Amino acid sequence: MRPVHCAALLSAVLALPVLAKLPPASDEAKAAAAETAAKAAWADKVGAYKLCVSQDRVADGYRKSGKAAAPAAVPTAAPASGAAPAAIAACTDPGPYVSTVTPAASKPLEAAGAHSPAGTAHSPPSTNATSAQIQPKK
């Protein structure tokens, strides 16, 4: 065999495992993918809102600087139908992200709860008081 044929045969043999069929995704994986897609869409909306707000701020600064009243302003094109130009929509805040997946119930890692995560601390673990102040003499 020629080296070219050997190389083609070797690459075909090595490419076969790549074509193997993957098992179908579980329901949990599908839900996680949907949650990730929803969070990415919300992040895109937040990014567009922040961009809109910053553009409005720059445009207001430009108008206030007096440069907008310059005689060399670029004329805007009139609508083809002769109607009034469309109003520019205000920036809309997408609000906080709201998950579509209900969280699973919080369960201890073990039945005895020996290795369960600790609860939230409500006070610091130590104080500045001395042992004499904590346990006064009898």
C-alpha positions in Angstrom: 0.0 0.0 0.0 1.0 3.5 -0.6 1.5 5.9 2.4 -1.4 8.0 1.3 -3.7 5.1 1.4 -2.4 4.0 4.8 -2.9 7.5 6.1 -6.5 7.7 4.8 -7.3 4.2 6.2 -5.8 5.2 9.6 -7.8 8.4 9.8 -11.0 6.6 8.9 -10.4 4.0 11.6 -9.7 6.7 14.2 -12.8 8.7 13.2 -15.3 5.9 13.7 -15.6 6.3 17.5 -16.5 10.0 16.9 -19.6 8.9 14.9 -20.9 6.7 17.8 -24.4 7.6 19.0 -24.6 9.3 22.4 -27.3 8.2 24.8 -30.4 10.5 25.1 -30.2 13.3 27.6 -32.0 12.8 30.9 -34.9 14.9 32.1 -32.6 16.6 34.6 -30.1 17.5 31.9 -32.8 18.8 29.7 -34.1 21.0 32.5 -30.6 22.2 33.3 -30.1 23.1 29.6 -33.4 25.0 29.5 -32.5 26.9 32.7 -29.1 27.8 31.3 -30.7 29.1 28.1 -33.3 31.1 30.0 -30.5 32.6 32.2 -28.5 33.5 29.1 -31.5 35.2 27.5 -32.1 37.2 30.6 -28.4 38.2 30.7 -28.7 39.4 27.1 -31.7 41.5 28.1 -29.8 43.0 31.0 -26.9 43.8 28.7 -29.2 45.5 26.2 -30.8 47.5 29.0 -27.4 48.7 30.3 -26.3 49.6 26.8 -29.5 51.5 26.2 -29.1 53.4 29.5 -25.5 54.3 28.7 -26.4 55.5 25.2 -29.2 57.7 26.6 -26.7 59.2 29.1 -24.2 59.9 26.3 -26.9 61.4 24.0 -28.2 63.6 26.9 -24.6 64.8 27.5 -24.2 65.6 23.8 -27.4 67.6 23.7 -26.5 69.5 26.8 -23.0 70.4 25.5 -24.6 72.5 22.7 -23.0 70.5 19.9 -26.4 69.2 18.8 -27.4 72.7 17.7 -24.6 72.9 15.2 -25.8 73.9 11.6 -24.0 70.9 10.1 -26.5 68.4 11.5 -27.1 65.3 9.4 -30.7 65.4 8.1 -32.9 62.4 9.0 -34.7 60.5 6.3 -38.4 61.0 6.1 -40.6 57.9 6.3 -41.7 56.6 2.9 -45.4 56.7 3.8 -45.3 60.4 4.8 -46.3 59.6 8.4 -44.6 61.0 11.4 -41.4 59.4 12.4 -41.7 56.6 15.0 -41.0 57.5 18.6 -38.0 56.0 20.2 -38.9 53.4 22.8 -37.6 54.0 26.4 -35.2 51.5 27.9 -37.1 48.8 29.7 -35.5 47.1 32.8 -35.8 43.3 32.5 -36.0 43.0 36.3 -34.4 40.3 38.5 -33.9 36.8 37.2 -36.7 34.5 38.1 -35.9 30.8 37.8 -38.4 28.6 36.0 -37.2 25.5 37.8 -38.6 24.8 41.3 -35.7 24.1 43.7 -35.5 20.6 45.2 -36.3 20.2 48.9 -33.3 20.7 51.1 -32.4 17.3 52.5 -29.5 16.3 54.8 -26.7 14.5 53.1 -27.1 11.6 55.5 -30.0 10.2 57.4 -28.3 11.1 60.8 -27.5 14.6 59.5 -23.9 14.2 60.8 -22.4 15.8 57.7 -25.2 18.2 56.9 -24.2 21.7 56.1 -24.2 24.0 59.1 -27.0 26.6 59.5 -26.5 30.3 59.0 -24.6 31.9 61.8 -26.5 34.6 63.6 -23.7 35.9 65.8 -19.9 35.8 65.7 -18.3 32.6 67.0 -16.4 34.5 69.8 -16.7 37.6 71.8 -14.2 40.1 73.4 -15.3 39.2 76.9 -12.8 37.5 79.2 -13.5 34.2 80.9 -13.8 36.1 84.2 -16.6 38.2 82.8 -18.3 35.2 81.3 -18.1 33.1 84.5 -17.9 35.4 87.5 -16.6 34.2 90.8 -19.1 32.6 93.1 
